[in-house]
Amino acid sequence: MDKITSVAIPAALAATSVFLIRSHKAYSVELAHFHSADNVEFLHRISPNTCSRMNWQNV
């Protein structure tokens, strides 16, 4: 299992700065912690290119 990391931001900096934290693309194993197997499979198939071609009645 991947290690979950956290970033400590000093209070003085947090009040005056904007932080952008980019996450990595989630792997199926990580998604499975929060979603059903069917939903993980759907998320694997869907993209902006395939979204318009989806038959939403069968999803």
N, C-alpha and C positions, 0 to 999 in steps of 0.2 A: 504494500500500500504506500502511496506517495506521502511524503511528509508535508503537512500543512504548515506554512510559515505565516508569521504575523509581523507587521511593521510597527514599531513603536515610534510615535511622533511626539516630540516634546511639545508641551502645552504652549510655550511661547511661539513656536513656529506654526503650530496649528491655527492660532488666532490670526496670523498675518500672511500665511502662504496657502497656495492651492497645490494639492498633491494629486497626481494621477497615477493610479496603480493599475497596471494592465495584467489581466489574468491570462493564463494559457488556455488553449482550446481544450475543453473537457474531454477526456477519454470515456468510452462506453462504461468502463468499470466504475469511474467516478460518478457518472450519471445514474448508474444503477443504485447508488446509495439513496437517491431521492425520487427516482421514477420507476414505474413498472417496466418490465421487459418489452412490452408492446410499445410503450411510449419511447423508450430508448431507440428501438428499431425505427420508429417513425422519425425521430429527430435525426437519425443517421441518414435517412432517405431525403428529407426535405431540405431545400435550399431556395434562394431567390429565383434561380432558373427553373426549378421543378415545381415551385408553388403554383404557378399559373396553369400547369398541366395536371394538377392533382384532381382526382375525382373525389370531392369532399364528402359525398354521400356514403362512400365505402370506408371512410377513415374512422 
